[in-house]
Amino acid sequence: MLKFLLPVIMLIKLSYNWKLVQFSLGVLSLLIGLNCFHNIDMYFLGFNLGLDYISFLLIYLSVWVMFMVIMASQRVKDTGNFIPSFIFVNLILLLSLMLSFCSLNYLLFYISFEISLIPTLILILGWGYQPERVQAGIYMLFYTLTLSLPLLISLLYIFYSGGSLIMNISDLVSLDNFGVSIWYFSSIMAFLVKLPMYMFHLWLPKAHVEAPVAGSMILAGVLLKLGGYGLIRVLPMFQKVSMMYSWLWISLSLFGAVLVSLLCLRQVDMKALIAYSSVVHMSMVLCGLIIFSFWGLMGSVVVMIGHGLCSSGLFCLANMVYERLGSRSLMVSKGLLNFMPSMGLWWFLLSVGNMAAPPSLNLVGEVSLIMGLISWSSLSMVVLAFLSFFSASYTLYMYSLSQHGVFFNALYSCSPGNMREYYVLFLHWFPLNFLILNLNLISGMNMCLKSKPMGLNS
């Protein structure tokens, strides 16, 4: 595992060289992709670090998205806006994410989970656009930290009572129902905020709107997946009590997703609309994880990967519009087909992926999630029908309102994109639509589930 971490540590020393860091991250993502050859449950073990199939996918996604973040942030380099500091913060964030996904110790996972908050906050405060970025950073900081402290207390209690914090070995001691429920809620609330679940999501649109393109891409692409990954690792300890409360989380998530979908139809800010759509996708992921089924886990992981690519690409497109027009408002930036005709195809392709249309990864994941939820309760079919309809509605609303209409400009002008922007968008779209051809994605999940990491019943 150290052969993945050491290159990132070495790149931190070279943070003054933009092109070298960008090229090195591309090579590192290629090398990580070539390491998917295992047919065992855990590999690269050592130093309380190790990988299974889910960890591998999320580490690969982290390096891939960070590679595209450096390419999409060319404006930071062109304006000379603290270039070494910008690369340093991004590499520290990547290192903390990789440590989070490969940790086999709950305490190490908690520390790296919290460390990732600091570079994200620095990105928002240091390279954000509006004065309101201070309020957005404080929102994110306090939402995350307030409910992370009970998780630390819960982990220390588990270590005191069980003597170990190694994943899949630690177990909660026998308590009465009330005591187990307290530790259950204490342990998962931090991940529900990070996911984020409906009612704990208010920090997300603010952080996205005020963050630079690098902050938005890494926040939507990887940081939200920390919440889902944490639930995958923590929920097996609380399987029995979690099944008692599964109705609560699924009800809140599904009805909250419908309400947020309606809220998306009233947004006029591109980044706010894409951020709220992330809440909808992550609500489905939470439902899949909480029902303890193969379909739910497989669908959640696939949706996390697909959403990380699709949402990051949409934020990248919104930033390209903002750099040219100086506004993210759908009222001002209408008629983009006239102003940026070559970008219309990319808006369409990524919007199609966002509404889970074929052949994107989101389609496979959402079909699996829908099957898992309907098998858990047939009543969820009604809410899922509304959710699927509104998901397509707000995506088409965003696409049609931004691309059609009369462009608000006194001059007839056209602004084609450059090669770098097309390359970044292609690197988002290609894996999103072509990984569906790789059936090893599902068979690998099958191998991963042989040891029943989610506590599945045979």
N, C-alpha and C positions, 0 to 999 in steps of 0.2 A: 504493500500500500504506500510505502514511503516513496516509491518511484513516481507516484503521481503528485505527492505533496512537495517533494524536494525541488522539482522544476519551478513550481509557483514561488517557493521561498527564494530561489535564486533570481527569479525575474524581479522580485521586489527591489533587489540591489540595482537593477537596470531600469528603474522606472523613469529615468530621464530620456530614454530612447523609445520614442513612440512606435516607430516602424518595427523595431526589433521585438518589442513586447507583443505587438499585433501578430507578427509572423510566428512567434514562439507559441502563442495561444492556439493558433490554427494547427501547428504541428502537434501540440500536446493533445488537442481534441482528436486528431487523427490517430495518435498512438493509443489513446484510451479506447477508441472504437475498435482497434485491432485486438484489444485484450479481452473481448467477449468470446472466450472459447471454453468456458468452464461448463461442467455438467454436474456440479456438486452444489450443496446448499450455501456454504460459506467458503470463501477463498481469500488469499492475500492476508492471512491472519498474522497478528503480531502487534505488540505495543498497545493492546486494547483497541486495535483497529481491524477492520475486515469488511468484506463486501459480500452481499448477496445480490440477487438479480435486481431488486428494487433500488438498492443503494447504487449499483452500477449505472442504472438508467438515469438517476437523478444527478450523479456526479458528471456523467457525460453531458447531460442537459446544462449543468452549471457552467462547464468550461466552454461549451458551444455558444451559449448565450453571452458569456463574457467576451468571447472572441468577436461576436457581432456588435456588442456594446462599444468596444474600442473603435470599430469601423464606423458606427453610426454617430459617434461623438466627434466627428472631424472638426466641428465648429469650435470646440474647446482648443484644439491644436491651432486652428487658423487665427483665433483671436489671442492666443498665448495666455489663456486664462489658467495660470498655475498648473501647467502640464504635468510636471513630476508628481505634484501632490494628488492630482486627479487619478493618475495611473496607480500610485501607491495605495490610495483608498480603495480603488476597485480590486486590486490584487489581494489586499487584506480581506476584503469581503469575500472574494473567491476562496481564499484559504479557509476562512471560518465556515463557509458553506460545505466545502469538501470534508472538513473535519466533522461537521455535524452529520453528514450522510454516511460516513464510514466508522463512526464511533460505535463500539460495542459496550461501552460503559455509560450508564444513564447520567452520571455526574459530568463526565466529559462531554456528552451530548448536550447537557443543559448549559455548560459554560460556553461552548462554541455556538449554541443557539442564541445565547444572549449577546455574545461578542458581535454577531452579524448585525445587531441593531445599531452599533456605534458607527461603522462606515456608512450605513444607509442614512443615518441622521446627518452625518457630515456631508454626504452628497446632496441632500435636500437643502441644508442650510448654506452650503458653500457655493453650489452651482445652480441653485434654483432660480426661478425667473422673477417672482413677485415678492413684495414685502411680507405677504401672508405665509411665506414658507416657514417662518418661525412658529406660527400657530400650528401649522401642519406637522412640523417636527415634534412639537410638544405633545400634540394629540397622539401621534404614533408612539412616542416614548412612554407616556403614562398609561395608555391602553395596554401596551405590551408588558411593562414592568409591574403594573399593579397586580395582574393576574399571574405573573411568573413567580412571585414570591411564594404563594401557596404550593406551587409545583416543587420548589426547592425544599420546603419543609416536608412535603410528602415523600420526596426521594430520600431525605435524611432519616425519616421515620422507617422507611422500608429497609434501609441499610442497617439501622439500629435493631430492627426486629428480625430481619432475615440474614444479615451478615454479608450480603452481596448486592452489588448494583450492576452485575453483568446481565445484558439482555438475554432473554429466554431462560435465564436461571433464577433471577429474582422472582419472589412471589410474596404476596401480601399475607401477613399472618391472619389468623382467624379472629375476626372482631364481630360484634353484633351488627345487625343490618344498618343501624344508624351510623356507627363508626365507619363501616366500609363505604357507605354513601358519601360521608364527608371526605374521605381520602380519594374517592373516585372523582368527585367534582373538583377537588383541589388539584388533581393530577392532570385533568384534561382541559381545564379552562384556558390555560396559556396557549394551547394549540388551537382551541376554537377561536381565540382572538386573532391568532396569526393566520388562520385559514382564509378569510374570516367568516364566521357564521353570522347570519342575520341577527341584528341587535348589537353585535360587537363590531360592526363593519364601518362605523362612522369615520374612523381614522383613515380608511383606505382611499376614498375619493379625494380627500384633502391632500394626502401625501402624493397621490398620482398627479394631481393638477399642478401642484407646486414644484414637483421634482423635475430635474432635467431629464433628457431622453435616456441617459444611462440609468438614472434612478428608477424611472418608470419601467424600463425593459427588464432590469434585474429583479425589481419588486414583483412584477407580474409573472416573469418567466420562471423564477426560482424561489424567491423568498416566501411566497404564499404556499409553496409545496412543502416547506418546513413544517407547517401545521399538519398537513396530511401525513407526512412521514412520521412525525411525532406520535400521531394517533395510531399508526400501524404498529409502532414499537411499544406503546404504553397500554393500549386497550387489552392485549391478551392477559395482563395481570388482573384485570377487572372484568373478565368475560361474563360471569354470572350477574354481577350487579349492573353491568352495562346493558345486558339484555332486558333488565327490568325497566331501564330508562330509555330504551331505544325509541319507544313511541314519542317521547318528549322531543328528542333531537330531530327525528324525522318530520314530525308535525311542524315544528318551528322552521326547519330548513325549507320544506316544500312550500308552505304558505308564505314564508319570507321571500323565497325565490320568485314567486308570482308577484308579490308586491314590488320587489325591486325591478322586475321586468316591466311593470307598469310605470315605475319611476323612470326607467330608461327612455320610455316613449315621450317624456317631457323634458329631456335634457337638450341643451343647446351647445354645451361644451363637449368637443370630441373626446377629450381625455377622460372627462367625468363619465360619459356614456360607456366607454370601453372599461373603465374601472368598475362601474356598477355591473356590467355584464360578467366581470370576473367573480363578483359575489354570487351571481346565479350559478355559474359553473362549479364553484367551490361548494355551494350548498348541495349539489348533486353528489359531489365527491364525498362529503360528510355522510350523506345517506347511505352510500355504498359501503363505507367503512364500518358504519355502526351496526349493520345487520349481520355481520359475521358470516358471509357466504363467499364462495369462490367467484361467483358472477360479480358481486359487489366489489371485492378487492381488485379483481382484474380490471373491471371497468373504471375504478377510481384511479388506478395507476396509469392506465392509457389516457384517460381524460386529463390527468395532471401533465403528462408529457405533451399531449396535443394542445392543451390550453397554453402551456408555457411557450410554445412556438408561435401559435396563432395570435395570442394577445400581445406578445412582444413585437411581432410584426406590425400589428395595428398601431401600437404606440409609436413605432418607428415611422409609419406613414403620417400619423398626426403631427409628428415633429417636423417632417419635411414640409408639410403645409404651413406650419407655424413659422418656420425659418423664412419662408417666402412672403407670407402675407402679414405676419406679425399678430395673428389672431387665430384662436382655436374655435371660434364661434361658428356654428353651422349656419347662422343667419348671414354672416359676413363671407364665409368661404364657400358659397354656393357656386355651381357652375364650374367645378374643377375639371370637367371634361374639356372645357374650352381653354382653360388656363394651363392645365397639366395633362394633356391628352394621353401621354405615354404611361402615366400613373393610374389611369382608369382601370386597366386590366388588373393591376396589383390590388387595388381597392376591391375589385370584384372577387378575385381569388381568395384573399384573406377574409373577406366578409362571408363567402361561402363556407370557409372552414369554421368561422365563428358560429355559424348556425348549424353546425354538425351535418352538413350535406356531404354526400359521397364525392370523392373517395378519401376524405380526410380521416385522421386518427380519431377525431372527436366523434365521428359516426360510430366506430367500433366501440368506443368507450361508453357512449350514451346508450347504445342498444343494450350493452351488458348491464349498465346501471338500471335501465328500465325493466329488464327481465328480472334482475335481483329484487327490485322494489315491489314489482307486481307479485312475485312469489312470496314476498314477506307479507303483503296485504293487498288484496285486489282493489280496495278502496282508493289506494294511491293512484290508480289508473286515471281517475278524473282529474286530479291535480296535475299529473304528468302531461295529460293532453293539453291543458291550458298552458303549462310551462313550455312545451314544445312549440305551441302556436305563437306565444309572445316572444320566444327566443328568436324565431324567424322574423317577427314583426319589427322588433327594435333594430335588428341588423339591417333589414331592408330600408327601414326609416333612415338609419345613418348613411347607408350607401346612396339612396336616391336623393336625400336632401343635400348631401355634399357634392354629388357629381352633376346633378341636373339643376336647371334654373339659370338665371342671368348672373353672370360674374360681375361683382361689384367693383368696377374699375373704370376710370375715365379714359383709359387708353386700351386699344386692342393689343394684347400682349400674349406671349406664350412662354412658358418656363419648363423646358424639358429637364428631366433628371440627369444626373451624371452616372458614370459607370459604377462608381462605388455604391450609390444608392440602389441601383438595380441588383448588384451583387448581394448586398445585405438582404434585400427582400427575397431574392431567390433562395438564399440559405435558410430563410424562415419557411418558405413555401415547400421546398423540395422534400425535406424529411417529413413535413406534416402530411404530405399526400402520398409519398412513396414508401413509407415504413409500413403501410397497410399491406404491402406485398410480401413483407417478411413474416412468415408464419412462426418463425422462431420467437417472435415477441410474445406470442401466446403460449407456445410450448415451453419457453423459458419460465413464464409465470407458473406453468404447471409443475415444472421441476422445483421451483421455489416453494410451492405449496405442499410438496410431499412431506415436509416436516411440520406442516400445519402451524405456520407462524401466527395466524390469527386465531388460533384455538378452534379451528373448524371441527365440527363433528363428522365422523366418517359416515 
